[in-house]
């Protein structure tokens, strides 16, 4: 049975809805499309498969949105926007997987959707229940995130892509320094954009070097909490050099001065690995510089390339050594 068959009445053909559903649910920023569509169907008393009939064609077994993501092509996305009764811009702002780079390729068969067994990129991470409740959402919400964890700075909760309902989150009230570190990380990414994300990934990479002796991501469920305060300090130190490098304002003497500076502020093993990192981020050719309009962020350059919205730490970092723990991950 396809999803489109679920909930159908015997002897009756299902109709395709071409107008907004009578009952709507509020968007949760960063929510997965599968999570949102599941909530929207339940609000209107529909099986998910019946709602999907109005989005387009697709075949899949009923899938729990905590395990995989729903994708569609441009025509299917337009149909979903119609069902919500909201402008397309609102939809793509809230649901990451409906943005252009996540769409299925266009074919000749009209609107289509697919619900594969694994997300095509990123991870499904449990959303903060208190944030969801503030939007009138009572059940679990699943977000699409580039990495396998997330910290809610508003409510001080750490969640990940574990499906263990017994421990859905970690309360960070005993560790306010971790929440503050996350605020600083978010501020860096807001200021530098993709460059900020690359620097955070590189900072996790620096701490993964065997000379540092810290646990690698994936070795324990709460390792990100242990690493994050130091990661943020390292990323900010990197940013002091990287911004000047991308602006073609860095000299060999600047590298020497920066290494002395980080040597004073970091322990010996971290500063040593930071020196290795700086060798990967050597000076850029002045001839390669392109004009930048005021207010436009710097873009990542070699050794980094395009930083995808759903690219994880280990996909973004430029360090050549292993960032993730070898073997089974503790998430999920």
C-alpha positions in Angstrom: 0.0 0.0 0.0 1.4 3.4 -0.8 1.1 6.3 1.6 -1.5 7.8 -0.7 -3.8 4.8 0.0 -3.8 5.2 3.7 -7.0 6.6 5.2 -9.0 6.2 1.9 -12.6 5.1 2.2 -13.5 1.9 0.3 -14.8 2.5 -3.1 -14.1 6.3 -3.1 -11.4 8.0 -5.0 -9.3 10.5 -3.1 -9.4 14.1 -4.1 -6.5 16.5 -4.6 -6.9 19.6 -2.6 -6.0 22.8 -4.4 -6.8 25.3 -1.6 -5.6 25.9 2.0 -6.6 23.3 4.6 -9.2 24.6 7.1 -7.0 24.1 10.1 -3.4 25.3 10.2 -0.4 24.7 12.5 2.3 27.2 13.3 5.7 26.8 11.8 8.6 25.9 14.1 11.8 27.5 12.8 14.2 24.9 11.4 11.5 22.1 11.5 11.8 19.2 9.1 9.2 19.1 6.4 8.2 15.6 7.5 7.6 16.8 11.0 5.5 19.8 9.9 3.4 17.8 7.4 2.7 15.1 10.0 1.5 17.8 12.4 -0.6 19.5 9.6 -2.3 16.2 8.7 -3.1 15.4 12.3 -4.6 18.9 12.9 -7.0 18.3 10.0 -7.8 14.7 10.9 -6.0 13.3 7.9 -3.7 10.4 7.4 -0.3 11.8 6.3 -0.6 9.8 3.0 -3.9 11.5 2.2 -2.4 14.9 2.7 0.6 13.9 0.5 -1.9 13.1 -2.3 -2.5 16.8 -2.5 1.2 17.6 -2.7 2.0 15.2 -5.6 2.9 11.7 -6.5 5.1 9.5 -4.4 5.5 6.0 -3.0 6.7 5.2 0.5 5.7 3.3 3.5 4.4 5.3 6.5 7.6 6.7 8.0 8.0 8.3 11.4 9.4 11.8 10.9 12.0 11.2 13.7 13.8 8.9 11.3 13.9 10.6 7.9 12.9 13.7 6.0 10.3 14.5 3.3 11.5 16.0 0.1 9.6 17.4 -3.0 10.2 19.1 -6.3 9.4 22.7 -7.0 5.8 21.9 -8.1 5.2 19.8 -5.0 6.5 22.7 -2.8 4.1 25.1 -4.5 1.3 22.6 -3.7 2.4 22.5 0.0 2.5 26.3 0.1 -1.1 26.3 -1.2 -2.2 23.9 1.6 -0.7 26.2 4.2 -2.4 29.3 2.7 0.9 31.2 3.3 3.4 32.9 0.9 6.1 30.6 -0.4 8.7 32.7 1.3 7.3 31.9 4.7 7.4 28.2 3.9 11.0 28.2 2.8 12.1 30.4 5.7 10.7 27.9 8.2 11.3 24.6 6.5 14.9 24.1 5.5 14.3 21.2 3.2 11.9 23.2 1.0 14.7 25.6 0.0 15.9 25.6 -3.6 19.1 23.6 -2.9 17.1 20.8 -1.3 14.5 20.4 -4.0 14.2 17.2 -6.0 15.1 17.6 -9.7 12.3 18.5 -12.0 10.8 15.8 -14.2 7.9 15.5 -16.6 5.5 13.9 -14.1 4.4 17.1 -12.3 4.6 17.5 -8.5 6.3 14.7 -6.7 7.6 13.9 -3.3 9.9 11.3 -1.7 10.3 10.1 1.8 13.5 8.1 1.8 14.8 5.9 4.7 17.7 8.4 5.4 17.9 12.2 5.2 19.8 13.2 2.1 21.9 15.6 4.2 21.9 16.8 7.8 20.4 15.2 10.8 17.0 15.0 12.5 17.4 16.5 15.9 14.6 16.7 18.6 13.4 20.3 19.0 13.0 22.0 22.3 9.6 21.1 23.7 9.3 24.4 25.6 9.9 26.4 22.4 7.3 24.2 20.6 4.8 24.7 23.4 5.2 28.5 23.1 3.9 28.1 19.6 1.0 25.9 20.7 2.6 22.6 19.7 2.1 19.8 22.2 3.8 16.8 20.5 7.4 16.2 19.6 8.9 18.3 16.8 11.9 17.3 14.8 14.4 19.8 13.3 16.8 19.5 10.4 20.3 20.4 11.6 23.7 20.1 10.0 25.1 18.3 13.1 23.7 15.8 15.5 23.0 18.1 18.4 21.5 21.4 19.2 21.5 23.7 22.2 18.4 25.9 22.9 19.9 29.0 24.5 16.4 30.3 25.4 15.6 27.4 27.7 19.1 25.9 28.4 18.5 22.5 26.9 20.7 20.2 24.9 19.1 17.8 22.5 20.3 15.5 19.8 19.1 12.9 17.2 18.6 10.2 19.8 15.1 8.7 19.6 15.2 7.8 23.3 12.0 9.3 24.8 13.2 8.4 28.3 16.0 11.2 28.1 14.8 13.6 25.4 17.1 16.4 26.5 19.9 17.4 28.9 19.1 20.3 31.3 22.0 22.8 31.1 21.1 24.9 34.2 24.0 23.3 36.1 26.3 24.4 33.2 25.5 28.0 32.2 28.9 28.4 30.7 27.9 26.0 27.9 24.8 28.0 27.1 27.0 31.2 27.0 29.4 29.4 24.7 26.6 28.6 22.4 25.4 32.2 22.4 28.9 33.3 21.4 29.1 30.6 18.7 25.8 31.8 17.2 27.0 35.4 17.3 30.2 34.5 15.4 28.1 32.7 12.7 25.7 35.6 12.5 28.6 38.0 12.0 30.7 35.9 9.6 28.2 33.6 8.0 29.7 30.6 6.2 33.2 31.7 7.3 32.1 31.5 10.9 30.7 28.0 10.4 33.9 26.9 8.8 35.9 28.2 11.7 33.7 26.5 14.3 34.2 23.2 12.3 38.0 23.8 12.2 38.0 24.4 16.0 36.3 21.1 16.6 39.0 19.7 14.3 41.8 21.2 16.3 40.5 19.6 19.5 40.3 16.3 17.7 44.0 16.2 17.1 45.7 13.4 19.0 48.2 15.9 20.5 45.3 17.6 22.4 44.0 14.4 24.0 40.3 15.5 24.1 37.4 13.1 23.2 36.2 13.1 19.6 32.7 13.9 18.6 30.6 10.8 18.7 32.5 9.1 21.4 29.9 10.0 24.0 26.5 11.6 23.7 27.4 14.7 25.6 30.9 15.3 24.3 29.7 18.5 22.4 28.9 20.0 25.8 32.4 19.3 27.1 34.1 20.6 24.0 32.0 23.7 23.1 33.4 26.3 25.5 36.9 25.6 24.3 35.8 25.3 20.6 34.3 28.8 20.8 37.5 30.3 22.3 39.5 28.6 19.5 37.1 29.7 16.8 37.3 33.4 17.9 41.1 33.2 18.0 41.0 31.8 14.4 38.7 34.6 13.3 41.2 37.2 14.3 43.6 35.8 11.7 41.1 34.5 9.1 39.3 37.8 8.6 42.5 39.6 7.8 43.6 36.7 5.5 40.3 36.8 3.5 40.7 40.6 3.2 44.3 40.1 1.9 45.7 42.1 4.8 47.8 39.4 6.4 51.6 39.2 6.3 54.1 36.6 7.5 54.8 38.8 10.5 51.0 38.8 11.3 51.1 35.0 11.4 54.1 35.1 13.9 52.3 37.6 16.1 49.1 35.6 16.0 50.9 32.4 17.0 52.5 34.2 20.0 49.2 35.6 21.0 47.3 32.3 20.9 50.3 30.6 22.7 49.7 32.9 25.6 45.9 32.3 25.7 45.7 28.6 25.0 47.4 25.5 26.5 50.5 24.3 24.8 48.9 21.4 22.9 46.1 23.4 21.5 48.3 26.3 20.4 50.6 23.8 18.8 47.8 22.3 16.7 46.5 25.9 15.9 49.9 26.5 14.3 49.3 23.5 12.1 45.9 24.9 11.2 47.4 28.3 10.3 49.7 26.5 7.8 46.6 25.3 6.0 45.2 28.8 5.9 48.2 30.5 4.3 48.1 34.0 2.7 45.9 34.4 -0.4 47.0 35.9 -3.7 46.1 39.6 -3.9 45.3 39.1 -7.6 42.5 36.7 -6.7 40.7 39.2 -4.6 37.3 40.4 -5.9 35.5 43.6 -5.0 33.1 43.2 -2.0 30.1 45.4 -1.5 29.6 47.1 1.9 27.6 44.9 4.2 28.4 41.7 2.3 30.0 39.0 4.3 33.4 37.5 3.4 33.1 34.2 1.6 35.2 31.1 2.5 38.2 30.5 0.4 40.9 27.7 0.1 41.3 25.4 1.9 37.5 25.7 2.3 35.0 25.6 -0.5 31.2 26.2 -0.4 29.8 25.5 3.0 26.5 23.8 2.5 23.6 24.7 4.8 23.3 21.0 5.9 27.0 20.2 5.8 28.2 18.8 9.2 31.4 19.6 11.1 33.3 16.7 9.7 32.3 17.8 6.1 33.2 21.4 6.6 36.5 21.3 8.4 39.8 21.5 6.5 41.9 19.5 9.0 43.3 16.3 7.4 43.0 14.2 10.6 40.0 12.3 11.8 37.4 14.5 13.6 34.8 11.9 14.4 35.3 8.9 16.7 35.8 5.7 14.9 33.1 3.1 15.4 29.4 3.3 16.4 28.1 6.8 17.3 26.1 7.2 20.5 23.3 9.1 18.8 20.1 7.5 17.7 
